[in-house]
């Protein structure tokens, strides 16, 4: 299932499908440098599954919690 998020030029799609992390390369353009951002409570195998499909993955793990999910913390 694809859920379009219509935000004008900032639109994007959300993919909901069992096992979609393991076929991210079919759904997304990963044949380039890709930033994969996860948090410390997400099982590492999820980010790994995406990174393995990227030509040049860059993995960043931030602390868990809503207070960590901001650009200042990422910087």
C-alpha positions in Angstrom: 0.0 0.0 0.0 1.3 3.5 -0.9 0.0 6.5 1.1 0.8 9.7 -0.7 1.6 12.7 1.5 0.7 15.8 -0.6 2.8 18.8 0.4 3.3 20.5 -2.9 6.9 20.3 -3.9 7.7 18.6 -0.6 5.4 15.6 -1.3 6.5 12.1 -0.6 5.0 8.6 -0.4 4.8 6.3 2.7 5.1 2.6 1.8 3.2 0.1 4.1 4.0 -3.5 3.2 5.2 -6.5 5.1 8.9 -6.8 4.6 9.3 -3.5 2.7 12.6 -2.7 4.5 14.1 -5.8 2.8 13.0 -4.5 -0.6 13.8 -0.8 -0.1 16.0 -0.9 -3.2 13.0 -1.8 -5.3 10.9 1.1 -3.8 13.6 3.8 -3.5 16.6 5.1 -5.4 19.4 3.7 -3.3 22.0 3.6 -6.0 23.7 6.7 -4.5 24.9 8.1 -1.1 22.0 7.6 1.3 21.6 8.9 4.9 19.9 6.3 7.1 18.8 7.8 10.4 17.6 5.5 13.2 17.2 5.8 17.0 18.9 3.6 19.6 15.7 1.7 20.5 15.1 0.5 16.9 16.6 -3.0 16.3 19.9 -2.6 14.4 18.8 -5.2 11.8 16.3 -2.7 10.4 18.8 0.0 9.5 21.2 -2.8 8.4 18.6 -4.1 6.0 18.4 -0.7 4.3 22.1 0.0 4.4 22.9 -3.3 2.7 20.8 -2.1 -0.3 22.5 1.3 -0.6 25.4 2.0 -2.9 27.0 4.3 -0.3 25.1 4.2 3.0 25.8 6.6 5.9 24.2 5.3 9.1 23.5 7.7 12.0 21.9 6.5 15.3 20.4 9.2 17.5 19.3 8.6 21.1 15.7 7.4 21.5 12.9 9.7 22.5 11.0 12.5 20.9 13.3 15.1 22.4 16.1 13.7 20.2 14.2 14.0 16.9 15.3 17.5 15.8 18.0 19.0 13.6 19.9 20.6 16.5 20.4 17.1 18.1 21.4 15.6 14.7 24.0 18.3 14.1 
